[in-house]
Structure formats: C-alpha cells, structure tokens
Amino acid sequence: MLSIVPSETNVLMAADAGLKGHLKVQWPDQAARFWVWNWTSNDDSMTWKVRVPETGNYSLTLLTENCGQVLIDCKLPSPGPVKVELASKLGKLTYTIGYRKASATNLWMRNEVPGTLRLPAGESEITLRALEPAGHAFNLSLFSMELVKPAVSSALSVEGATLRASTKWMVNAKYGLMFTWTAASFPRTGPKKSYEEATRDFDVNAFADMVANTGAGFIVFATSWSTYYFPAPIKSWERVAPGHTTQRDLIAELADALTKRHIKLMLYYHAGRSEDNWWSGTHARSMDKDAYFKEWEEQIREIGLRYGEKLAGWWFDDGTTFYYTLQAPWKAMTEAAKAGFPGRVVGYNSWILPKATDLQDYACGEGDFPDRLTSENDAELPVGGSGIFLSGPQKGLQATMTLTNEGGDWGHIKQDADIPAPRYSSAQAIDYIRQATARKTVPVINLEVYQDGSASQQTIDEFKAIKAAIQVPVQ
C-alpha cells in the first residue's frame, strides 16, 4: 500500500504492483530497482493499491520502453504504438505509447499522459492494461508510474529552474575525465595498500600534471564506487562508516593542484555503507528512508561546505534505479549538494532510463560514443544547438556522456594486471569527441588508473593526440 502525498511527485514502481498475466520483474533481489517486462498481451495488467488523504485529480507519467528484449537489446520491437488504459474507481484515461527510434541504450521514454485521473479518498486501486486489437503483437516494459497534482508539478518546475546552475564551463571544456580511484584500486603489481596508506602516498602534483597533459578541462574523481570511503576527514562520513575516512585531505589538495592548472574538480558519489548486506534488496526495502536521506544530506552538505567553490560539481550514481525508487526528497538533496556554492552542477545518473528529476543540471549519460552520438537523436540534441536536450527522456538538461576509455572496468580492481589498451584509436576518439562538441554534449571519459594514480602509457599517448587535435589554442 503506497500512501499518496498530494504535495509531492509520487513514484509507483512497476515491480510493486500486483502483476497479472505473464509479466516479469527484472533483477528483483537487488537494492537498485528495475522494470517489469514481457508485457505482450491485453491479459497482462498491473494494479497498485494506494491510500489517498483526500479526493483529487492527478497527472500521470509512464516510464516505458516500447521494445522487445530488455535489458538494452531490441530484437523484437513492437510494430507500432500501443494503446493503454489507466483506471481508478472514479475515472479512466487512455494513452497511446509511441515507438522511440533510438540507439539500444536510449530507448526508454517519459510519457506524460494528457488529462488527469481522479482518485478517491482512502484506500483504492489503480490499474494499467493494454487495449490492443486481437492478434496485434506488442512488447512493452514499464519502470514506473508517477502521480502528481498539476499545481505541484508546475511548482516543481519553477523550483528546478531556480536551483539550476550554468553548465557553460562544461561545454567550453569540450571533454572531461573520470577517475575511479577507490579502496578497491590495485597497484600495477603486488598487493594493494590500505586506503589510509594509499591516500597518504598519493602524488597530487604528478596526478595533476598527468591530467593537464590530457587537455581535459575538468575531472570527476570517484571515491565510493564499489566501496564506501572518502579521502578526507569528513565527520559525518566517519559517523556512518567508522574507519572509512582519512587524516589527509586529498580532495582539498587535488582541488588546489588542479585549479593551478585551470582544471575543475567534480566528485562522484555512490550510495552504500560498510555493512556486508547493505546493498541488498531486503535491506533497501526495509530501511528507514527518512533517516537514510537525512544522513545523506548531512554528508553531502558537509563536503560541499568544506570545499566551497573548489568543488565544481557532483556526479551521483543510481539516480533513477535507487534514489528515485525511494521517493527521494530531490529539492533537499540538491540543496545539500549545492551547499557552499550555488553554482555547483549536479547530475543524478539515470543510466539507460529517463531522468529521475528536473532538480539537477545535467544528464550523466552513462553509455558509449556510438550510443549517444546518432542521427536519431537530432531532434532532441541537434548539431549547432545549445547542448541542452530540447525533448526526449532528458529534456531540459545539459547533455553529457560518461564512458570507459579502456577495455577493463571503471576502476583498476585486479591484482598484478596491466591496464588494458584504449578501446578506440586516437583517430576514432578524436572523431567522436568532435561529433560531441558539434552538439555541445560533453564526453566524460573514465581513465583506469593504478593505486598510485598513474595511467598507462598507451592512454597517455592517446590523450596527447586528442589534446593536440581538440584543444586548439585560440589565435
């Protein structure tokens, strides 16, 4: 039973509905939430039980994929639009879900259903089903349904515009880099050091010089991917995860060294805790969500206040698959993320799914060059445009794309292993970056680094060529 809050956007996850027919839940046991798929018949339906404090009218948005084989493969697409019905005790709406022609990792849509659905006070049900002619094949997936009062939706749009920061510096940079340097990182050979030791020994100036030689205008420094550590004495972090902070403030030193080289610093954050079972579906479904977000805001706010303008942005992972599914308090989160510097940019990663909220500045765009740079996206992100999505599932956000450079993982997490070779030649990477800059979308390229912060010579040589070709000095 979901209690509807009239003053908020209410998220009804497809996986939380009563499922009838042949519907299936993707990856049901994870803390991150996914979609219901195999919606192929009028006999398939989803029903949510809701509790509403007072009778009212609500706008509905469906997050759908009109396609075939989820996860990201579309071998059995629906042949065309699919008509669906949404029904409550007090009314019905019908809507036709269109077919989105896009790259394989960009198929999900936000469908704003015209009109409103009236919900009665007290406990009731909302049912979603297809209304297709007999024998008409289709194949849908549903991630969620959003319910919000029209006046609240308008107010949230105003709040989003008020909190929005300029992303022009990202566009002017042309490309940035991500470094997934965490407690899981290994050196080129031998066992890894403790996180405290690795942080203590990190050569900030050597790292900053290496970054400067790549031509990148900013970096995203990841500390909590696959682990939950932070390389600075953050009190609120230490309370939540004892022993997972450090005496040295590596972030402050990195910010200063990078600033001297005219490079901005952003931070990556991934939710998690030190307990072994924290990132499990059972824990995520039972935890005190208000307490969790209060802790989250305290940590992020403390970090923002500590670094002020030295911290240019945040890249928050699992925005749609985790925070969104917990009815995230987006305004409070984004305000915490901008504490100490209102111009700090914020993005909540939606992966292949639509944006989680308008209360952010840019779309993280996790994907690869070929997926994000296709002519099929011309209407949404045209060549010669502003870099802001004009339409589609990321409408209104600055376009970026985040991808791995080498053929391994995001971080160097294998012992006694070389960093793999770059996936693209210098010429290929240069061509892709030029295509991106033509649309003013900003590539954020993850470079795999060893525990001492050094990159492979192959990567260094690749970016020497990229810098020479892309970062042409202004005459």
N, C-alpha and C positions, 0 to 999 in steps of 0.2 A: 504494500500500500504506500503510494507516494503522496505526501502532503503538498498540495499546490500552494505556493506563496505568491499572492497577487502582485506583490511589489518587485518580483524578480523574473528572470527567464528560467523556466523550469525545464529540466532535461529528463525526458523519459527514454531510457536506454532500451533499444530493441530487445536486448538479452534479458531484460527484467519483465518483459511482457509474458502473458500466458500464450504459448505458441500452439497453434493448431495446424495439422497437416504435416508436411514434410520439411518444415523449416529446421535449420540447424544453426547452432551458435559457434562462431569461430573462436578457438582457443579459450574455453570457458573458465579455466582454472588460474589464469594469471591475474595479477593486481591491475595491470592495464586492461581496459575493456575493448572489445571489438564488436563485430557486427553479426547480424542474423542473415543467413544466406539460403540459397535453394528455394527462393520464393518464386515458384513456377506455375502456380495454379490458383484459380478463384477459391478453391477449398482451403488454401493457406490463409491464416489470419493471425493477427497479434492483438491482444487485449490487455490494456493496463487498468489496474484498479487505482483510483485516485480519491483523495479526500480534499474537498474544496471548502474554504471557510464561508463563502457567500456566492450566490449565483452570479455568474458573469460571463462575458464574451472574451474569447482568447484567440489570438492569431497563432497559426501553426506553421512550423518549418520542418520539412523532412530532409534528413541527410541520407541520400540514396546513391546507389550505383546501379544503373540500368545496363547490366552487362552479364557476363557469364561466370567464368571460373575465377572466383576470388581465391586468392589474395590480390594479385595485381594482373593476372593473365586474363585476357578477354577472348577466349577461343569460341565461346558460344554466346555471342551477343544477342540481345533481344532484337527482333527485326524492326522494331519501331517503338513509338510512345506507348505507355501503359497507363490506363485509367484506373484510379484507385478511389476508394471511399473511406472517409473518416466519420465515425458516428458516435454520438453520445445520446443520453436519454432525451435531450432537448433539441437535437438537431443533427444535420448531416452536411458534409461538404464533399464535393468530388474534385479531383485534380488529375491532370494528365502529366505523368513523369516523362520527360523527354529523354532522348538518347544523346549523351555527350560524346562527341567525337574528339578524342584527345589521346595523348600518349598513355602507355599502360599504367603509369603511376599517377595519373592525373584525371581519373575517371569519375571520382566522387563529386556529387553536386549538392548544393543547398537549394531546396525547393520551397520558396515562400508561397504558401497556399493562399489564393485570394479569398477574402471574406473572413469571417470569424466563426468559431464553434462555441455554442453556448453550453456551459457546464452548470449542473445544479449544485446547490449547497449540499454538503455532506458527502457520503461515500457513493461513488458511481463508477462506471466503466467507459473507456474509450476504445473503440475497435477500428482497426485498419485492415482493409482487404482489397483485392483487385476486382475490377469489374470488366473483364475482357470477354469478347465473344468466344463461344465454344470452339475449341480447336486452335485458338490463336496462341502460339508459343511466346513465352516471355521468360525473363530470368532477372530478377531483382535481388538486391541486398539492401538492408536498412541498418544504419548505425544508430540513429536516434530520432526522436520527435521532440521539438521544442514548443512549449506553450508560453505565451507572454501576452499580457494585455497591451493593446495598441498604444495607449498613452505611455506605458512603461517602456515599450520598445523605442518610442520617439525620444524619451528622456535619456535612455542609454546611448543613443546615437549622439546626442549632444555631449554627454559625458566623455564619450570616446574621442570626439573632436577636441574637447578641452584638454585632455591628457596627452594628445598626440604630440610627439617631438619631431623635429626635422630629421630626415634621412638623407639630405643632400650630400653630407660628408661621406656617406657610404657610397653613393653613386660616383662622387668625384674620385674616390679611392680606386674605382674600377674593379678591384678584387681585394679580398681579404683572405686570411689563413686561419685555420683552426688547429689547435694542438691539444691532443687528448693525452695529457700528462697527469697520471694518477698514481695512487698507491699500488696499482696493478702493473705499472710500467717496469720493464726489464732493461738492463744494460745490453750492450752488444753480446758480451759473453759473461758467464758466471751468474751467481745468484744475485737477486736484487737487494738493494739496501732497504732499511726501514724507511718509512715515509719521512720521519724526522731527519734522518741522515741524508736522504736524497734532497730534501728541501734545503738543508744546511749547506750542502755541497754544490747546489745548482749555480752555474756560472751565468749570472744575469747579463753581463756585458757581451759575452760570447754569443749568447742566445739572441740578444737584441741586434747584434751585428749581423748574424745569420738572417734574421727576419728582414733587416734593412736591405740586404743584398737580393732578396726575392722581389722587391718592388711593391710588396703589399702595403696598403695604407692603414690597415688595422688587423688585429688578431682577435680570435675568440679562444681564450685559454680555459680548457676543461679540467676540472679537478675532481669532480664527483661522478664521472662516468664509470659504472660497474663497481664503484666503491663509494664510500661516503667520508671523504677527508677534505680539509681545506688548509692551504699552506700559509696560515696566519693565525694569530691568537684571537680568534673570534669567540667571545664569551658565550653567546647564545648557542653557537655551534657546539662548543665544548660541553654545555649542559645537556644537549640532546645526544651527543655522541662522544663520551669521555675518551680522551686519548687520541682523538681524530683531528686535532689541530696542531700547530707547530709554534715554537717560540719565534722563529724568524718570520718576518712579514714579507714573504716572497712577492706577494701581489703588489705591495707598495713599491718595492724595488723594481719590479718589472715595469710598472706604470711609469716610474721616473726615467728608467733607461729608454723605454720606447718613446716617451714624449720628447726626449732629447733628439731622437731620430725622426720626429714628426710622424709617429705611428700611434694610433689609438688602441686602447685596450678594452676588450669586452670579456665577460666571463660566461662560461657555460655552467648550467646547474641541472643536476638530475636528482629527482626525489629518491629518498631511501633512508635507511637507518642502519645501525650496526648489527641489529638482531638478524639471525640467520633467516628467519621466516618472514621478515618484514615485507619483502617484495613477493608476496603470495596473495592469491585471490581471497583466501579465507581471512587473512589479516586485513586486507584493504576493505573488505565488505563489513567488517565488524568494528573497525577503529573509530574513535571519537573524531569525526571530521572537523568539528569546530576547534577542538584542541590542536589538531594537526595543522590547520591553516593559521592558527594563532602563532604556533611555533615557527612555521614557515615565514610568516611576515616578520617576526622578530629577528630571525637570522638574516633575511634578505635586507631588511631595513638597517640593521647594524652594519652590514657590509657596505651598503650604499652611503651611509653617513660617514663611515670611516674613510672612504676614498673620494667622495665628492666628485668633482669634475674629472678626476683621474680615471674614473670608471665610466666609459662611454656607452656601455650597453650590456644587456643581458640576453642570453640565448637559453631559454628554458625548454628542456626536453619533455616529451609526453604531454604536451598541452591539451591535445584532443583525446588521447587514449587514456589519460589518467586524471588530470585536474578537472577537465570538463565533466567527466563521468561522476565526480564527487560533488557536483553543484558548486563549483569553485566561486568564491567571492571575488570576481575579477577586478572590480574597482579597488578594493582594499589591497589586493595583491599587486596591481600595477602601481598604485600609490607607494607601496612599500618598496617596490623595485626602483622607483624614481627618487626615493628619499636622498636628500643631499645634492641632487642635481636633476631638476625637472627636464632638462634636455637629453637625459639618458634614454636611449632607444631600448625597446622591449619587444621580444618576439616569443610566442608560445608555439613550439613545434607541433604542426598538425600531421606530419609525415605525408601519407598519400590521401589523407582525409581533408575535408573543408576546415576553414579556420574555426577556432573554438570561440572567439570573441572579437569584437571590434575594439576592445580596450587594450590595444597593442599597436605597435608602429610598423612592423614588417612581418612578412611571411617567411618562415625559416627555410621552406622549400627543400626539405631533405629529398634528394633524388640525384640523378646523373645528368650530365650535359645533354645527351640525346633526348631524355625525357622532358626536360624543361625548355628546350630550345627547338620548338617545332612550329611550322607554319599554321598548324591547327589552333595555336594559341594567339594568332594575330589580333583577333578582335579584343581579347582580354588584355594583351600586353603588346601593343603594336611597335614596330620599328619606328624610331623617331619620337616615341611617346615620352611620358614623364617618368616611367618606371613604376608608377602606381597602377595596380590592377584596375581596369575600367569595369570589369564584370567578372562573372565566374565565382568559384568557391572561395577565392581570396580577395574579393572585391574591396577596394579602398586601402589595401596595404601595400607598402613598398615591396617590390619583388626582389628576393634573393634566392640563391640555390646553394645547398650545402652538400658536399660530396667528398668522397675519399680520393686522394691522389694516387696512392699505391694500391697494389693488389692484395693487401692484407686486411687488417681490421682497423678500427678507428684509432686504437692505441697499440703500442708495441708490447704485447702481453705474452710473448713466447720466449722462453729462455734459450740462450745460445742460438739465436737466429738473426739473420740479416734482415734489414728492412727490404721488402720486395721492391721490384722495379716499378716506376710510374706506369700507370695503366695506359696513358696516352703519350705519344711522342710530343716533343716541344712544338712541332708544327701543328699537330692536332689540337693541343691545348690552346695555343695562340689563336687558332681559328675559332674555337668555341668561345673563348673569352671575348673576342671581337664581336661575335654574334650576340653575346650577352650585353656588352656595352652599347650596342646599337639599339637595344630595347631598354637600356638603363636598369637592367636587372643585375644584381651584384653576386658573382660567384664567391662562396666561402669554401675554400679548398682545404681539407684536412690533410696535414702532412704528418706522417708517422715519425715519431722521434724516440730515441733511446732514453733511458732514465736520466742521463746527464743533460738532456735537452737538445742533443745534436741530431741532425738529419743525415740521410745517406748522401753520398757524393753524387749519385745519379739524380736525386731530387734537387740538390743544389745546382747542378749543371742545367737541369731542365728549367729552373726558375731564373737562372741567369739569362737564358734565351728569352723567356717570357717577359722579363723586365725590360730587356732591350727593345722588344717589339711593341709592347703595350704602353709602357710608361715613357712615352716620348717627351722629352723636355719641351716646355713652351718657349717658342722663339721670341 
